[in-house]
Amino acid sequence: MPVLDGKTAIVTGAGSGIGRASALALGAAGAAVVVADIDAGGGEETASVLTGAGATASFVKADVTDAGDVERMVEYAVATYGSLDAAHNNAGVLGSNAVLTDVDDDEWRRVLELNLTSVYLCMKHEIRAMLAAGKPGSIVNTASFSGLVGVPFAAAYVASKHGVVGLTKAAAIEYGRKGIRVNAVCPGTVNTEMMQDRIAASPKMEEALRNVSPMRRLAEAGEVADAVVWLCSDAASFVNGHALPVDGGAVAQ
């Protein structure tokens, strides 16, 4: 297992799903974890699980679409734990199922703001903190296999996740020489609360989602979290600007 002893990591959207799994995995690897979420109940629960397991963690309520909240989140990490060494910018939303011509304009703006603008804001302040410390750092953004290929009935989501991949690559090129690596994980269909809600609304969808991958199953959140921890660690010290599919081979088809 990669070792992150003495490092501090922020995880956004850490109150549930992939974010919670990532926070738990980073804590198990030795990092002090700032658990960030707009959902105080879920975020506090994640932090409690971490501290109960002997990890160092605390919760910060943050709306990652609000620049002020994001800046305060990063400042809290540095003030509380002395540094910011890693970040997993994970908060996001699926959006509604619709063909492009039926997408509501407000829905389009909401998905782009939550999935893409939030990553921009987080990276802006995280990178500033890493540069100020003069230390190497690693940032991992949650994109999607939908950020690598086209997927129907999800125009806003697909556009936002392609944007995350592009933003990741641009930042990796700009800051690699400063020792800051920026990568993305691109999960396929993952068995999270968000996905289960979508399946419950349309039970026939589960089989279709399982069939997206040649492995014919959904990923577990922990499988994505393991990739995040690796990318944050020195084990991935020469991996930069990479969009890593964690999709069971979906984009290989």
Buried (B, 14 or more C-beta within 10 A) or exposed (E): EBEBEEBBBBBBBBBBBBBBBBBBBBBBBBBBBBBBBBBEEBBBBBBEBBBEEEBBBBBBBBBBBBBEBBBBBBBBBBEEBEBBBBBBBBBBBBBBBBEEEEBEEEBBEBBBBBBBBBBBBBBBBBBEBBBEBEBBBBBBBBBBBBBBBEBEBBBBBBBBBBBBBBBBBEBBEEBBEBBBBBBBBBBBBBBBEBBEEBBEEEEEBBEEBBEBBEEEBBBBBBBBBBBBBBBBBEEBEEBBBBBBBBBBEBBEE
